[in-house]
Amino acid sequence: MTTIIHTLHSGPVLHLQAAKPFRFEDHRYLGPIIVDRHGEPSSDQPDELSTFWTHYEAWCRQGKKTQLIGDQRWCVYQTDMQRAREAHAARRKATTPVA
């Protein structure tokens, strides 16, 4: 027996930049589904070790904010590593003596 899960109209196509850009729909019951340029589910879904999950989870924790850039909707978020780097840079800037 074949099981079919219908995911049409699961939301807008979103874009996320991890090690490579990902185009996906975020289905409220099934989670993210990577789609191709035609909006069809891709046969190449990220495995559990993909950097996609680090970025997707950071986006979810930060409220799933998006920004329309051109005709594409991009996810707006920072990973823990990005936040740590910015905090370190700010501390260095604050403690650097002015000549």
Phi, psi and omega in degrees: 000137180258134176258132179242130176248120182271121182241013181300142180062042180272002179136175180291156175285126181249157179237139182222136181255106174250228175296334173216161179288143177239142174247125184209162169252141180254094183284134186291340177255325187259350182084199185284142175231117178292132180239157178275185185293346177264000181085008178271146177305131181281147176283349181253081178273148182292140176279177186294344180262001182295146176294344177307318185293323177299315182287318179298316181294322177296317179298317178296314181299331185263018171094011177053047178283146178226162177219132178278120177237112188066236178251017181241139179264117183255145176286138180247118184190172170226136174285166177302321180294319178297318178296318180296318179296318179295319179296318179295317180297320179294320178294319179297318180296320181290333183258358179282123179294143178273131182282000000 
